[in-house]
């Protein structure tokens, strides 16, 4: 079952996406997207995002079974809080 997390849209979405793409590339994670939607995968994860007027919806479709959903939520929220 997918895990969906909604976060506040960063004020400078373009810069946040540039940073996210850079970080993904640095860790050999596939990441494609723009200011409307995108997706990424690597290390047993597969996810996507959709941008709305004031929020970003991040959905994790696939994850390693040993990693809990709450751990993923915390990691995403922490990372996005630093964008």
C-alpha positions as CSV (number, residue, x, y, z in Angstrom):
1,X,0.0,0.0,0.0
2,X,1.4,3.4,-1.0
3,X,2.4,6.0,1.6
4,X,1.4,9.6,0.8
5,X,2.8,12.6,2.6
6,X,1.7,16.2,2.0
7,X,4.1,19.0,2.8
8,X,4.0,22.8,2.4
9,X,5.2,23.9,-1.0
10,X,8.7,25.5,-0.7
11,X,8.7,29.3,-1.4
12,X,11.4,28.7,-4.1
13,X,10.3,25.5,-5.6
14,X,12.7,25.7,-8.5
15,X,15.7,25.9,-6.2
16,X,14.3,23.1,-4.0
17,X,14.0,20.9,-7.1
18,X,17.6,21.7,-8.2
19,X,18.9,20.8,-4.8
20,X,16.8,17.5,-4.7
21,X,18.0,16.5,-8.2
22,X,21.6,17.2,-7.1
23,X,21.3,15.2,-3.9
24,X,19.6,12.3,-5.8
25,X,22.4,12.3,-8.4
26,X,25.0,12.4,-5.7
27,X,23.5,9.2,-4.2
28,X,22.9,7.4,-7.5
29,X,19.1,7.8,-7.3
30,X,17.1,8.3,-10.5
31,X,15.1,11.6,-10.3
32,X,13.1,13.3,-13.0
33,X,10.6,16.0,-12.6
34,X,9.6,19.6,-13.0
35,X,7.5,22.2,-11.1
36,X,4.3,20.2,-11.6
37,X,5.3,16.5,-11.0
38,X,8.1,14.0,-11.0
39,X,9.4,10.6,-9.8
40,X,12.4,8.9,-8.5
41,X,13.7,5.5,-7.6
42,X,16.7,3.8,-6.1
43,X,17.8,1.5,-3.3
44,X,14.4,-0.4,-3.3
45,X,12.3,2.8,-3.3
46,X,10.0,4.1,-5.9
47,X,8.1,7.4,-5.5
48,X,6.5,10.3,-7.1
49,X,5.4,13.9,-6.3
50,X,2.7,16.3,-7.5
51,X,2.8,20.0,-6.9
52,X,-0.4,21.9,-6.0
53,X,-0.9,25.6,-5.4
54,X,0.3,25.5,-1.8
55,X,1.5,22.0,-1.2
56,X,3.4,19.1,-2.6
57,X,2.1,15.5,-2.3
58,X,4.8,12.9,-2.1
59,X,3.8,9.3,-2.7
60,X,6.1,6.3,-2.0
61,X,4.8,3.4,-4.1
62,X,7.5,0.9,-3.2
63,X,9.9,0.6,-0.2
64,X,12.1,-2.1,1.3
65,X,10.1,-4.2,3.7
66,X,12.5,-3.6,6.6
67,X,11.9,0.2,6.6
68,X,8.8,1.4,8.4
69,X,6.4,3.9,7.0
70,X,6.9,6.2,10.0
71,X,10.7,6.2,9.5
72,X,10.1,7.2,5.8
73,X,7.7,10.0,6.8
74,X,10.2,11.4,9.3
75,X,13.0,11.3,6.8
76,X,11.0,13.0,4.1
77,X,9.7,15.7,6.4
78,X,13.2,16.3,7.7
79,X,14.7,16.5,4.2
80,X,12.0,18.8,2.9
81,X,12.2,21.0,5.9
82,X,15.8,21.8,4.8
83,X,15.0,22.7,1.2
